[in-house]
Amino acid sequence: MPVLIKSLNKEFTAFLSGEIDHHSAPRIREKIDSHLNREKPERLILDFSGVSFMDSSGVGLVMGRYKNALQLNCSTCVCGLRERDLRIMKMSGLEKLVEFR
Amino acid sequence: MKKITNSFKMALPSKSINESFSRVVCAAFVSLADPTVEEISDIKTAVSEAVTNCIVHAYEEKNGIIYISADLFDDNTVRIKIRDKGVGIPDIPKALTPLFTTAGDDRSGLGFTVMESFTDKLTVKSVPEKGTTVTLVKKLHRK
């Protein structure tokens, strides 16, 4: 489960790919958090375009990153979700806190 | 009275790498009934949630065995049972409440909500200190 990270002008994009579950989530989380803490961006974009499978672990991943980013005064945006994964995300009410596009 | 047309059983250790293995096996089994791609995805998601619960909650990330069995019926429904011999659930209605979780560490508390949403029927039976059985039933519509 590789995560490609690009940082540009205080905007930090994590391109997620493959399958997100309880097994793969910790490595993704650690990689994003270490960059977040080091670079302190103003905006975090989680790009799910390359994600082929996700269960509720994907929701936990976004919730956790949102909380961490908030502490750094950084906003969170999620993009590239497939329709069914957006449906899972919305079960959490996250769309009130995180921008989905 | 509907009849079972096919079935399988497996037992596997509660390792997180087996989350993907379990959902792929169940998807392969269900695909024998010629379901839609969407229905296969629904089964994968629901099974992934149930197996993750066994690993995270029932066995608390320690060693244990997860038992999965599935039956296909002649009316094109599938029934998947995911059973553990873990700690059990003391309060099932509370566990089924969306966003409720006893685990920290980025768990969303949506496992059962997702299972309910992607299947037609979810049954949870649990005895504290004995274990839990989650039964997922889904009607499949031929392509």
gemmi code that builds the backbone of each chain (N, CA, C; Angstrom):
import gemmi

chains = {
    "A": [
        ("MET", (0.853, -1.207, 0.000), (0.000, 0.000, 0.000), (0.872, 1.234, 0.000)),
        ("PRO", (1.329, 1.684, -1.150), (2.194, 2.853, -1.179), (1.414, 4.164, -1.014)),
        ("VAL", (2.044, 5.129, -0.422), (1.476, 6.471, -0.339), (2.491, 7.406, -0.976)),
        ("LEU", (2.064, 8.133, -1.962), (2.955, 9.091, -2.606), (2.588, 10.470, -2.064)),
        ("ILE", (3.596, 11.195, -1.618), (3.301, 12.482, -1.020), (3.933, 13.615, -1.816)),
        ("LYS", (3.115, 14.624, -2.093), (3.637, 15.792, -2.803), (3.322, 17.036, -1.991)),
        ("SER", (4.295, 17.879, -1.852), (4.131, 19.073, -1.055), (4.438, 20.292, -1.910)),
        ("LEU", (3.511, 21.240, -1.948), (3.702, 22.424, -2.789), (2.980, 23.617, -2.161)),
        ("ASN", (3.708, 24.682, -1.928), (3.121, 25.929, -1.396), (2.187, 25.708, -0.204)),
        ("LYS", (2.672, 25.058, 0.809), (1.899, 24.822, 2.040), (0.698, 23.906, 1.831)),
        ("GLU", (0.599, 23.321, 0.628), (-0.459, 22.356, 0.356), (0.204, 20.993, 0.209)),
        ("PHE", (-0.363, 20.052, 0.908), (0.289, 18.764, 1.027), (-0.693, 17.682, 0.577)),
        ("THR", (-0.354, 16.971, -0.501), (-1.271, 15.965, -1.046), (-0.717, 14.559, -0.836)),
        ("ALA", (-1.549, 13.688, -0.261), (-1.183, 12.273, -0.103), (-2.005, 11.467, -1.099)),
        ("PHE", (-1.334, 10.842, -2.040), (-2.009, 9.997, -3.042), (-2.030, 8.560, -2.513)),
        ("LEU", (-3.209, 8.093, -2.139), (-3.346, 6.744, -1.586), (-3.651, 5.776, -2.718)),
        ("SER", (-3.168, 4.546, -2.573), (-3.503, 3.567, -3.611), (-3.614, 2.164, -3.015)),
        ("GLY", (-4.257, 1.284, -3.759), (-4.430, -0.099, -3.313), (-5.607, -0.244, -2.367)),
        ("GLU", (-5.461, -1.120, -1.376), (-6.566, -1.443, -0.483), (-6.343, -0.836, 0.903)),
        ("ILE", (-7.368, -0.187, 1.430), (-7.268, 0.381, 2.777), (-8.126, -0.442, 3.722)),
        ("ASP", (-7.451, -1.121, 4.650), (-8.171, -1.845, 5.702), (-7.373, -1.701, 7.000)),
        ("HIS", (-7.785, -2.430, 8.022), (-7.113, -2.341, 9.322), (-5.658, -2.792, 9.242)),
        ("HIS", (-5.364, -3.655, 8.260), (-3.995, -4.153, 8.081), (-3.085, -3.087, 7.464)),
        ("SER", (-3.600, -2.396, 6.443), (-2.744, -1.460, 5.710), (-2.752, -0.046, 6.298)),
        ("ALA", (-3.815, 0.289, 7.056), (-3.988, 1.679, 7.515), (-2.834, 2.227, 8.379)),
        ("PRO", (-2.277, 1.429, 9.329), (-1.235, 2.014, 10.188), (-0.037, 2.583, 9.429)),
        ("ARG", (0.407, 1.879, 8.381), (1.575, 2.367, 7.620), (1.254, 3.669, 6.895)),
        ("ILE", (0.012, 3.755, 6.380), (-0.402, 4.973, 5.670), (-0.453, 6.136, 6.670)),
        ("ARG", (-1.057, 5.826, 7.828), (-1.204, 6.834, 8.880), (0.158, 7.380, 9.303)),
        ("GLU", (1.104, 6.471, 9.567), (2.426, 6.910, 10.031), (3.121, 7.792, 9.005)),
        ("LYS", (3.004, 7.414, 7.748), (3.683, 8.182, 6.699), (3.082, 9.587, 6.591)),
        ("ILE", (1.754, 9.670, 6.598), (1.112, 10.982, 6.465), (1.417, 11.844, 7.695)),
        ("ASP", (1.286, 11.234, 8.893), (1.495, 12.003, 10.122), (2.917, 12.532, 10.243)),
        ("SER", (3.892, 11.735, 9.827), (5.270, 12.208, 9.964), (5.521, 13.407, 9.042)),
        ("HIS", (4.952, 13.375, 7.843), (5.090, 14.519, 6.931), (4.323, 15.732, 7.458)),
        ("LEU", (3.136, 15.447, 7.995), (2.285, 16.524, 8.513), (3.010, 17.280, 9.634)),
        ("ASN", (3.578, 16.510, 10.561), (4.255, 17.122, 11.703), (5.529, 17.858, 11.299)),
        ("ARG", (6.192, 17.355, 10.270), (7.458, 17.951, 9.858), (7.237, 19.214, 9.031)),
        ("GLU", (6.268, 19.155, 8.123), (6.120, 20.260, 7.166), (5.065, 21.280, 7.537)),
        ("LYS", (4.210, 20.928, 8.477), (3.159, 21.827, 8.954), (2.475, 22.611, 7.821)),
        ("PRO", (1.803, 21.901, 6.928), (1.131, 22.582, 5.812), (-0.141, 23.290, 6.284)),
        ("GLU", (-0.734, 24.073, 5.389), (-1.996, 24.749, 5.726), (-3.188, 23.949, 5.215)),
        ("ARG", (-2.895, 23.059, 4.266), (-3.981, 22.283, 3.680), (-3.503, 20.869, 3.375)),
        ("LEU", (-4.295, 19.899, 3.849), (-3.986, 18.491, 3.603), (-5.018, 17.926, 2.635)),
        ("ILE", (-4.553, 17.361, 1.530), (-5.461, 16.735, 0.565), (-5.195, 15.237, 0.550)),
        ("LEU", (-6.241, 14.459, 0.827), (-6.122, 13.004, 0.762), (-6.776, 12.559, -0.539)),
        ("ASP", (-5.954, 12.088, -1.458), (-6.458, 11.710, -2.785), (-6.660, 10.201, -2.862)),
        ("PHE", (-7.935, 9.784, -2.957), (-8.298, 8.362, -2.951), (-8.436, 7.776, -4.371)),
        ("SER", (-8.012, 8.521, -5.388), (-8.230, 8.068, -6.776), (-7.679, 6.662, -7.047)),
        ("GLY", (-6.577, 6.320, -6.389), (-5.940, 5.032, -6.665), (-6.396, 3.915, -5.732)),
        ("VAL", (-7.417, 4.191, -4.902), (-7.857, 3.189, -3.915), (-8.861, 2.227, -4.543)),
        ("SER", (-8.546, 0.938, -4.502), (-9.413, -0.065, -5.145), (-10.376, -0.702, -4.158)),
        ("PHE", (-10.069, -0.630, -2.866), (-10.957, -1.174, -1.831), (-10.765, -0.370, -0.555)),
        ("MET", (-11.875, -0.162, 0.134), (-11.795, 0.520, 1.427), (-12.935, 0.035, 2.310)),
        ("ASP", (-12.652, -0.223, 3.594), (-13.733, -0.474, 4.541), (-13.727, 0.676, 5.550)),
        ("SER", (-14.345, 0.491, 6.717), (-14.453, 1.628, 7.637), (-13.100, 2.078, 8.187)),
        ("SER", (-12.063, 1.284, 7.964), (-10.710, 1.720, 8.349), (-10.316, 2.983, 7.588)),
        ("GLY", (-10.840, 3.139, 6.378), (-10.583, 4.352, 5.587), (-11.204, 5.577, 6.244)),
        ("VAL", (-12.375, 5.361, 6.874), (-13.036, 6.460, 7.585), (-12.198, 6.864, 8.796)),
        ("GLY", (-11.735, 5.843, 9.537), (-10.889, 6.101, 10.702), (-9.618, 6.836, 10.311)),
        ("LEU", (-9.085, 6.478, 9.165), (-7.860, 7.117, 8.661), (-8.099, 8.614, 8.419)),
        ("VAL", (-9.227, 8.932, 7.788), (-9.535, 10.346, 7.505), (-9.845, 11.096, 8.810)),
        ("MET", (-10.635, 10.445, 9.695), (-10.981, 11.092, 10.973), (-9.726, 11.458, 11.767)),
        ("GLY", (-8.812, 10.508, 11.850), (-7.582, 10.707, 12.605), (-6.702, 11.796, 12.009)),
        ("ARG", (-6.595, 11.812, 10.654), (-5.759, 12.828, 10.007), (-6.395, 14.216, 10.166)),
        ("TYR", (-7.744, 14.251, 10.084), (-8.454, 15.521, 10.276), (-8.134, 16.097, 11.658)),
        ("LYS", (-8.189, 15.232, 12.670), (-7.914, 15.691, 14.044), (-6.484, 16.204, 14.184)),
        ("ASN", (-5.543, 15.459, 13.646), (-4.137, 15.874, 13.732), (-3.891, 17.170, 12.971)),
        ("ALA", (-4.488, 17.263, 11.772), (-4.290, 18.461, 10.950), (-4.880, 19.690, 11.651)),
        ("LEU", (-6.027, 19.490, 12.281), (-6.709, 20.593, 12.971), (-5.811, 21.211, 14.052)),
        ("GLN", (-5.085, 20.340, 14.749), (-4.180, 20.826, 15.798), (-3.060, 21.685, 15.232)),
        ("LEU", (-2.783, 21.500, 13.936), (-1.733, 22.289, 13.281), (-2.338, 23.430, 12.460)),
        ("ASN", (-3.631, 23.707, 12.718), (-4.369, 24.726, 11.950), (-4.360, 24.457, 10.455)),
        ("CYS", (-4.467, 23.188, 10.130), (-4.425, 22.762, 8.730), (-5.798, 22.196, 8.363)),
        ("SER", (-6.339, 22.604, 7.224), (-7.642, 22.083, 6.797), (-7.456, 20.775, 6.032)),
        ("THR", (-8.519, 19.966, 5.978), (-8.430, 18.659, 5.313), (-9.448, 18.565, 4.194)),
        ("CYS", (-9.008, 17.994, 3.091), (-9.885, 17.802, 1.941), (-9.680, 16.371, 1.439)),
        ("VAL", (-10.783, 15.718, 1.064), (-10.697, 14.354, 0.524), (-11.215, 14.368, -0.903)),
        ("CYS", (-10.465, 13.814, -1.833), (-10.946, 13.774, -3.212), (-10.726, 12.399, -3.835)),
        ("GLY", (-11.381, 12.161, -4.946), (-11.176, 10.936, -5.725), (-11.861, 9.708, -5.171)),
        ("LEU", (-12.826, 9.886, -4.244), (-13.513, 8.718, -3.675), (-14.484, 8.120, -4.678)),
        ("ARG", (-14.531, 6.801, -4.747), (-15.564, 6.145, -5.549), (-16.888, 6.333, -4.812)),
        ("GLU", (-17.979, 6.169, -5.540), (-19.299, 6.461, -4.975), (-19.572, 5.638, -3.707)),
        ("ARG", (-19.228, 4.329, -3.739), (-19.528, 3.487, -2.582), (-18.671, 3.878, -1.379)),
        ("ASP", (-17.445, 4.328, -1.633), (-16.579, 4.724, -0.528), (-17.026, 6.057, 0.071)),
        ("LEU", (-17.555, 6.923, -0.791), (-18.123, 8.186, -0.300), (-19.320, 7.877, 0.610)),
        ("ARG", (-20.088, 6.844, 0.228), (-21.240, 6.425, 1.028), (-20.785, 5.986, 2.426)),
        ("ILE", (-19.693, 5.239, 2.486), (-19.159, 4.788, 3.787), (-18.674, 5.994, 4.592)),
        ("MET", (-17.974, 6.917, 3.930), (-17.474, 8.122, 4.614), (-18.631, 8.915, 5.222)),
        ("LYS", (-19.723, 9.025, 4.468), (-20.835, 9.855, 4.919), (-21.588, 9.249, 6.111)),
        ("MET", (-21.434, 7.934, 6.328), (-22.063, 7.302, 7.498), (-21.509, 7.891, 8.792)),
        ("SER", (-20.317, 8.465, 8.714), (-19.653, 8.998, 9.906), (-20.008, 10.455, 10.164)),
        ("GLY", (-20.644, 11.113, 9.200), (-20.927, 12.542, 9.345), (-19.701, 13.408, 9.082)),
        ("LEU", (-18.645, 12.793, 8.556), (-17.389, 13.516, 8.320), (-17.528, 14.684, 7.345)),
        ("GLU", (-18.569, 14.626, 6.495), (-18.693, 15.686, 5.479), (-18.982, 17.053, 6.113)),
        ("LYS", (-19.338, 17.038, 7.407), (-19.541, 18.314, 8.103), (-18.198, 18.952, 8.485)),
        ("LEU", (-17.166, 18.129, 8.541), (-15.862, 18.605, 9.022), (-14.803, 18.684, 7.932)),
        ("VAL", (-14.965, 17.794, 6.979), (-13.943, 17.653, 5.941), (-14.575, 17.964, 4.596)),
        ("GLU", (-13.823, 18.671, 3.753), (-14.347, 18.964, 2.411), (-14.182, 17.728, 1.517)),
        ("PHE", (-15.285, 17.297, 0.901), (-15.211, 16.202, -0.070), (-15.387, 16.792, -1.453)),
        ("ARG", (-14.539, 16.444, -2.354), (-14.736, 16.962, -3.723), (-14.362, 15.921, -4.763)),
    ],
    "B": [
        ("MET", (-39.309, -24.366, 1.475), (-38.031, -24.492, 2.203), (-36.876, -24.415, 1.202)),
        ("LYS", (-36.037, -23.406, 1.368), (-34.941, -23.284, 0.401), (-33.813, -24.262, 0.705)),
        ("LYS", (-33.106, -24.629, -0.370), (-32.064, -25.639, -0.222), (-30.680, -25.034, -0.428)),
        ("ILE", (-29.720, -25.587, 0.299), (-28.321, -25.164, 0.122), (-27.788, -25.805, -1.159)),
        ("THR", (-27.206, -24.967, -2.021), (-26.660, -25.501, -3.266), (-25.132, -25.628, -3.228)),
        ("ASN", (-24.516, -24.856, -2.345), (-23.057, -24.922, -2.242), (-22.630, -24.324, -0.905)),
        ("SER", (-21.498, -24.752, -0.405), (-21.041, -24.194, 0.873), (-19.530, -24.357, 1.031)),
        ("PHE", (-18.972, -23.586, 1.939), (-17.559, -23.797, 2.304), (-17.343, -23.391, 3.755)),
        ("LYS", (-16.264, -23.915, 4.308), (-15.867, -23.561, 5.680), (-14.379, -23.327, 5.701)),
        ("MET", (-13.946, -22.379, 6.517), (-12.502, -22.260, 6.722), (-12.217, -21.696, 8.105)),
        ("ALA", (-11.030, -21.991, 8.590), (-10.589, -21.461, 9.878), (-9.220, -20.855, 9.649)),
        ("LEU", (-9.016, -19.673, 10.201), (-7.725, -19.027, 9.959), (-7.300, -18.182, 11.148)),
        ("PRO", (-5.986, -18.001, 11.327), (-5.516, -17.235, 12.486), (-5.898, -15.757, 12.387)),
        ("SER", (-6.086, -15.145, 13.554), (-6.541, -13.749, 13.595), (-5.390, -12.781, 13.326)),
        ("LYS", (-4.846, -12.877, 12.140), (-3.787, -11.950, 11.717), (-4.398, -10.957, 10.745)),
        ("SER", (-3.959, -9.702, 10.844), (-4.601, -8.659, 10.027), (-4.403, -8.901, 8.525)),
        ("ILE", (-3.346, -9.608, 8.152), (-3.144, -9.904, 6.727), (-4.292, -10.764, 6.194)),
        ("ASN", (-4.968, -11.494, 7.080), (-6.076, -12.355, 6.665), (-7.384, -11.599, 6.426)),
        ("GLU", (-7.413, -10.302, 6.715), (-8.604, -9.501, 6.385), (-8.825, -9.520, 4.870)),
        ("SER", (-7.758, -9.263, 4.117), (-7.916, -9.261, 2.659), (-8.142, -10.673, 2.135)),
        ("PHE", (-7.456, -11.655, 2.727), (-7.635, -13.045, 2.293), (-9.099, -13.487, 2.482)),
        ("SER", (-9.673, -13.198, 3.641), (-11.062, -13.623, 3.926), (-12.057, -13.000, 2.971)),
        ("ARG", (-11.902, -11.694, 2.724), (-12.898, -11.044, 1.867), (-12.779, -11.519, 0.417)),
        ("VAL", (-11.545, -11.835, -0.005), (-11.355, -12.331, -1.373), (-11.932, -13.746, -1.518)),
        ("VAL", (-11.744, -14.592, -0.503), (-12.311, -15.950, -0.540), (-13.842, -15.876, -0.599)),
        ("CYS", (-14.440, -15.037, 0.246), (-15.905, -14.921, 0.252), (-16.409, -14.353, -1.077)),
        ("ALA", (-15.680, -13.407, -1.632), (-16.069, -12.838, -2.931), (-16.006, -13.909, -4.021)),
        ("ALA", (-14.977, -14.740, -3.974), (-14.833, -15.806, -4.969), (-15.975, -16.814, -4.841)),
        ("PHE", (-16.331, -17.141, -3.591), (-17.430, -18.093, -3.367), (-18.754, -17.525, -3.886)),
        ("VAL", (-19.027, -16.283, -3.534), (-20.278, -15.633, -3.941), (-20.345, -15.483, -5.467)),
        ("SER", (-19.190, -15.296, -6.089), (-19.178, -15.084, -7.542), (-19.689, -16.315, -8.300)),
        ("LEU", (-19.710, -17.485, -7.641), (-20.260, -18.703, -8.267), (-21.754, -18.536, -8.570)),
        ("ALA", (-22.413, -17.637, -7.836), (-23.852, -17.417, -8.047), (-24.113, -16.324, -9.078)),
        ("ASP", (-23.061, -15.868, -9.751), (-23.192, -14.890, -10.833), (-23.822, -13.563, -10.388)),
        ("PRO", (-23.329, -12.991, -9.312), (-23.891, -11.721, -8.832), (-23.356, -10.528, -9.625)),
        ("THR", (-23.838, -9.351, -9.312), (-23.316, -8.143, -9.950), (-21.985, -7.761, -9.288)),
        ("VAL", (-21.230, -6.944, -9.968), (-19.944, -6.468, -9.428), (-20.188, -5.717, -8.106)),
        ("GLU", (-21.265, -4.947, -8.099), (-21.629, -4.180, -6.908), (-21.894, -5.105, -5.713)),
        ("GLU", (-22.604, -6.204, -5.974), (-22.907, -7.161, -4.892), (-21.645, -7.827, -4.360)),
        ("ILE", (-20.705, -8.121, -5.243), (-19.430, -8.708, -4.799), (-18.692, -7.702, -3.901)),
        ("SER", (-18.698, -6.433, -4.310), (-18.047, -5.392, -3.499), (-18.720, -5.265, -2.133)),
        ("ASP", (-20.043, -5.367, -2.109), (-20.782, -5.283, -0.839), (-20.356, -6.403, 0.114)),
        ("ILE", (-20.249, -7.619, -0.428), (-19.847, -8.779, 0.381), (-18.419, -8.579, 0.906)),
        ("LYS", (-17.523, -8.126, 0.041), (-16.128, -7.907, 0.452), (-16.055, -6.917, 1.612)),
        ("THR", (-16.814, -5.837, 1.482), (-16.764, -4.799, 2.518), (-17.313, -5.340, 3.841)),
        ("ALA", (-18.465, -6.019, 3.774), (-19.102, -6.521, 5.002), (-18.218, -7.574, 5.690)),
        ("VAL", (-17.640, -8.485, 4.909), (-16.774, -9.527, 5.479), (-15.524, -8.902, 6.098)),
        ("SER", (-14.971, -7.905, 5.419), (-13.788, -7.220, 5.933), (-14.062, -6.604, 7.312)),
        ("GLU", (-15.245, -6.013, 7.462), (-15.618, -5.408, 8.751), (-15.737, -6.477, 9.842)),
        ("ALA", (-16.403, -7.592, 9.506), (-16.641, -8.639, 10.510), (-15.323, -9.283, 10.955)),
        ("VAL", (-14.443, -9.547, 9.993), (-13.160, -10.180, 10.318), (-12.280, -9.214, 11.120)),
        ("THR", (-12.315, -7.941, 10.754), (-11.548, -6.937, 11.507), (-12.023, -6.881, 12.955)),
        ("ASN", (-13.343, -6.969, 13.158), (-13.877, -6.995, 14.530), (-13.314, -8.169, 15.329)),
        ("CYS", (-13.212, -9.339, 14.690), (-12.651, -10.518, 15.378), (-11.223, -10.230, 15.841)),
        ("ILE", (-10.444, -9.614, 14.950), (-9.026, -9.374, 15.240), (-8.847, -8.285, 16.301)),
        ("VAL", (-9.578, -7.162, 16.096), (-9.387, -5.991, 16.969), (-10.080, -6.184, 18.318)),
        ("HIS", (-11.321, -6.660, 18.274), (-12.119, -6.714, 19.507), (-12.120, -8.095, 20.163)),
        ("ALA", (-12.540, -9.122, 19.397), (-12.701, -10.453, 20.009), (-11.382, -10.962, 20.573)),
        ("TYR", (-10.334, -10.890, 19.761), (-9.038, -11.419, 20.191), (-8.056, -10.319, 20.609)),
        ("GLU", (-8.518, -9.077, 20.609), (-7.712, -7.932, 21.079), (-6.290, -7.957, 20.520)),
        ("GLU", (-6.198, -8.205, 19.206), (-4.935, -8.229, 18.459), (-3.999, -9.345, 18.927)),
        ("LYS", (-4.539, -10.325, 19.668), (-3.707, -11.477, 20.073), (-4.087, -12.682, 19.215)),
        ("ASN", (-3.452, -13.829, 19.488), (-3.701, -15.029, 18.680), (-5.083, -15.612, 18.948)),
        ("GLY", (-5.735, -16.021, 17.886), (-7.034, -16.681, 18.004), (-7.384, -17.242, 16.647)),
        ("ILE", (-8.486, -17.984, 16.594), (-8.903, -18.557, 15.310), (-10.242, -17.943, 14.900)),
        ("ILE", (-10.321, -17.558, 13.644), (-11.564, -17.025, 13.072), (-12.172, -18.125, 12.194)),
        ("TYR", (-13.454, -18.405, 12.396), (-14.141, -19.460, 11.643), (-15.115, -18.806, 10.669)),
        ("ILE", (-14.954, -19.086, 9.404), (-15.855, -18.513, 8.403), (-16.543, -19.657, 7.665)),
        ("SER", (-17.870, -19.580, 7.574), (-18.588, -20.560, 6.764), (-19.605, -19.812, 5.921)),
        ("ALA", (-19.906, -20.348, 4.766), (-20.866, -19.669, 3.889), (-21.707, -20.694, 3.146)),
        ("ASP", (-22.950, -20.341, 2.907), (-23.873, -21.193, 2.151), (-24.534, -20.372, 1.063)),
        ("LEU", (-24.640, -20.991, -0.105), (-25.452, -20.410, -1.180), (-26.747, -21.207, -1.243)),
        ("PHE", (-27.879, -20.523, -1.416), (-29.178, -21.193, -1.459), (-29.753, -21.134, -2.873)),
        ("ASP", (-30.728, -22.023, -3.099), (-31.307, -22.104, -4.451), (-32.142, -20.873, -4.820)),
        ("ASP", (-32.442, -20.012, -3.855), (-33.136, -18.763, -4.207), (-32.135, -17.614, -4.418)),
        ("ASN", (-30.855, -18.003, -4.577), (-29.785, -17.031, -4.827), (-29.535, -16.072, -3.668)),
        ("THR", (-29.690, -16.581, -2.461), (-29.218, -15.798, -1.325), (-27.931, -16.453, -0.822)),
        ("VAL", (-27.116, -15.635, -0.194), (-25.890, -16.157, 0.414), (-25.940, -15.837, 1.911)),
        ("ARG", (-25.469, -16.791, 2.705), (-25.389, -16.571, 4.151), (-23.949, -16.825, 4.570)),
        ("ILE", (-23.336, -15.827, 5.187), (-21.943, -15.955, 5.620), (-21.895, -15.805, 7.141)),
        ("LYS", (-21.274, -16.779, 7.784), (-21.120, -16.710, 9.251), (-19.663, -16.499, 9.599)),
        ("ILE", (-19.410, -15.526, 10.452), (-18.047, -15.249, 10.901), (-18.047, -15.383, 12.428)),
        ("ARG", (-17.304, -16.356, 12.901), (-17.393, -16.721, 14.313), (-16.020, -16.647, 14.973)),
        ("ASP", (-16.004, -16.234, 16.232), (-14.750, -16.249, 16.993), (-15.009, -16.805, 18.382)),
        ("LYS", (-13.927, -17.177, 19.044), (-14.022, -17.631, 20.441), (-13.327, -16.611, 21.341)),
        ("GLY", (-13.642, -15.352, 21.094), (-12.978, -14.266, 21.805), (-13.747, -13.782, 23.021)),
        ("VAL", (-13.554, -12.514, 23.345), (-14.075, -11.959, 24.609), (-15.596, -11.780, 24.622)),
        ("GLY", (-16.218, -11.770, 23.441), (-17.668, -11.565, 23.402), (-18.033, -10.095, 23.533)),
        ("ILE", (-19.315, -9.811, 23.251), (-19.795, -8.423, 23.305), (-20.785, -8.312, 24.468)),
        ("PRO", (-20.465, -7.526, 25.504), (-21.369, -7.451, 26.654), (-22.706, -6.769, 26.334)),
        ("ASP", (-22.684, -5.782, 25.445), (-23.897, -5.016, 25.142), (-24.018, -4.882, 23.620)),
        ("ILE", (-24.782, -5.801, 22.996), (-24.856, -5.813, 21.531), (-25.513, -4.543, 20.956)),
        ("PRO", (-26.674, -4.088, 21.500), (-27.268, -2.858, 20.942), (-26.292, -1.678, 20.948)),
        ("LYS", (-25.501, -1.573, 22.003), (-24.521, -0.487, 22.094), (-23.438, -0.653, 21.024)),
        ("ALA", (-22.998, -1.912, 20.833), (-21.965, -2.190, 19.824), (-22.469, -1.872, 18.419)),
        ("LEU", (-23.784, -2.009, 18.229), (-24.364, -1.751, 16.911), (-24.644, -0.262, 16.655)),
        ("THR", (-24.487, 0.562, 17.684), (-24.735, 1.993, 17.540), (-23.657, 2.624, 16.660)),
        ("PRO", (-24.072, 3.348, 15.602), (-23.069, 3.986, 14.744), (-22.117, 4.882, 15.540)),
        ("LEU", (-20.864, 4.811, 15.217), (-19.776, 5.619, 15.783), (-19.339, 5.193, 17.186)),
        ("PHE", (-20.050, 4.185, 17.765), (-19.595, 3.695, 19.069), (-18.384, 2.795, 18.862)),
        ("THR", (-17.313, 3.045, 19.594), (-16.165, 2.132, 19.552), (-15.484, 2.074, 20.902)),
        ("THR", (-14.949, 0.906, 21.228), (-14.168, 0.762, 22.456), (-12.682, 0.835, 22.130)),
        ("ALA", (-12.373, 0.804, 20.826), (-10.972, 0.853, 20.409), (-10.621, 2.292, 20.043)),
        ("GLY", (-9.441, 2.718, 20.422), (-8.990, 4.060, 20.011), (-8.357, 3.929, 18.641)),
        ("ASP", (-7.200, 4.529, 18.479), (-6.338, 4.248, 17.344), (-7.045, 4.337, 15.989)),
        ("ASP", (-7.770, 5.415, 15.776), (-8.382, 5.648, 14.461), (-9.462, 4.645, 14.066)),
        ("ARG", (-10.106, 3.992, 15.002), (-11.241, 3.147, 14.637), (-12.466, 4.048, 14.536)),
        ("SER", (-13.279, 3.836, 13.506), (-14.374, 4.763, 13.232), (-15.654, 4.434, 13.994)),
        ("GLY", (-15.785, 3.202, 14.484), (-17.029, 2.801, 15.147), (-18.157, 2.545, 14.166)),
        ("LEU", (-17.794, 2.247, 12.923), (-18.812, 2.060, 11.876), (-18.928, 0.622, 11.375)),
        ("GLY", (-18.163, -0.294, 11.970), (-18.113, -1.662, 11.460), (-19.492, -2.282, 11.247)),
        ("PHE", (-20.308, -2.336, 12.295), (-21.632, -2.958, 12.180), (-22.570, -2.136, 11.287)),
        ("THR", (-22.428, -0.820, 11.320), (-23.251, 0.042, 10.459), (-22.992, -0.278, 8.990)),
        ("VAL", (-21.714, -0.465, 8.654), (-21.346, -0.801, 7.271), (-21.880, -2.189, 6.909)),
        ("MET", (-21.733, -3.149, 7.836), (-22.245, -4.513, 7.575), (-23.748, -4.478, 7.309)),
        ("GLU", (-24.475, -3.720, 8.129), (-25.930, -3.607, 7.964), (-26.280, -2.971, 6.633)),
        ("SER", (-25.514, -1.960, 6.274), (-25.795, -1.190, 5.074), (-25.559, -1.988, 3.791)),
        ("PHE", (-24.571, -2.882, 3.812), (-24.211, -3.596, 2.585), (-24.780, -5.013, 2.485)),
        ("THR", (-25.604, -5.401, 3.457), (-26.255, -6.713, 3.379), (-27.758, -6.519, 3.589)),
        ("ASP", (-28.518, -7.618, 3.488), (-29.962, -7.520, 3.717), (-30.325, -7.832, 5.163)),
        ("LYS", (-29.483, -8.638, 5.797), (-29.778, -9.000, 7.187), (-28.483, -9.240, 7.948)),
        ("LEU", (-28.409, -8.661, 9.130), (-27.243, -8.843, 9.998), (-27.740, -9.392, 11.331)),
        ("THR", (-27.156, -10.502, 11.769), (-27.501, -11.043, 13.087), (-26.216, -11.163, 13.903)),
        ("VAL", (-26.277, -10.725, 15.148), (-25.103, -10.815, 16.018), (-25.498, -11.602, 17.269)),
        ("LYS", (-24.796, -12.707, 17.503), (-25.011, -13.479, 18.729), (-23.696, -13.508, 19.479)),
        ("SER", (-23.766, -13.248, 20.782), (-22.512, -13.186, 21.518), (-22.698, -13.608, 22.965)),
        ("VAL", (-21.727, -14.339, 23.484), (-21.713, -14.696, 24.903), (-20.378, -14.212, 25.464)),
        ("PRO", (-20.416, -13.314, 26.456), (-19.160, -12.826, 27.015), (-18.238, -13.969, 27.441)),
        ("GLU", (-16.982, -13.830, 27.114), (-15.904, -14.807, 27.387), (-16.018, -16.091, 26.551)),
        ("LYS", (-17.060, -16.214, 25.742), (-17.211, -17.424, 24.901), (-16.976, -17.101, 23.420)),
        ("GLY", (-17.514, -15.972, 22.987), (-17.304, -15.609, 21.592), (-18.523, -15.007, 20.924)),
        ("THR", (-18.357, -14.689, 19.658), (-19.385, -13.973, 18.893), (-19.569, -14.640, 17.531)),
        ("THR", (-20.816, -14.684, 17.088), (-21.095, -15.118, 15.713), (-21.857, -14.014, 14.999)),
        ("VAL", (-21.309, -13.568, 13.886), (-21.971, -12.566, 13.051), (-22.468, -13.284, 11.797)),
        ("THR", (-23.751, -13.130, 11.493), (-24.315, -13.752, 10.297), (-24.771, -12.672, 9.325)),
        ("LEU", (-24.268, -12.767, 8.118), (-24.612, -11.803, 7.060), (-25.432, -12.533, 6.003)),
        ("VAL", (-26.574, -12.001, 5.632), (-27.390, -12.603, 4.584), (-27.603, -11.570, 3.477)),
        ("LYS", (-27.416, -12.017, 2.257), (-27.626, -11.101, 1.139), (-28.271, -11.818, -0.047)),
        ("LYS", (-29.281, -11.186, -0.596), (-29.932, -11.711, -1.797), (-29.136, -11.242, -3.007)),
        ("LEU", (-28.818, -12.172, -3.903), (-28.034, -11.820, -5.080), (-28.944, -11.800, -6.314)),
        ("HIS", (-28.716, -10.835, -7.143), (-29.513, -10.730, -8.370), (-28.615, -11.050, -9.545)),
        ("ARG", (-29.044, -11.995, -10.340), (-28.194, -12.401, -11.452), (-27.948, -11.247, -12.412)),
        ("LYS", (-26.765, -11.257, -12.984), (-26.373, -10.197, -13.933), (-27.312, -10.132, -15.122)),
    ],
}
model = gemmi.Model(1)
for chain_id, residues in chains.items():
    chain = gemmi.Chain(chain_id)
    for i, (resn, *xyz) in enumerate(residues, 1):
        res = gemmi.Residue()
        res.name, res.seqid = resn, gemmi.SeqId(i, " ")
        for name, pos in zip(("N", "CA", "C"), xyz):
            atom = gemmi.Atom()
            atom.name, atom.element = name, gemmi.Element(name[0])
            atom.pos, atom.b_iso = gemmi.Position(*pos), 0.0
            res.add_atom(atom)
        chain.add_residue(res)
    model.add_chain(chain)
structure = gemmi.Structure()
structure.add_model(model)
structure.setup_entities()
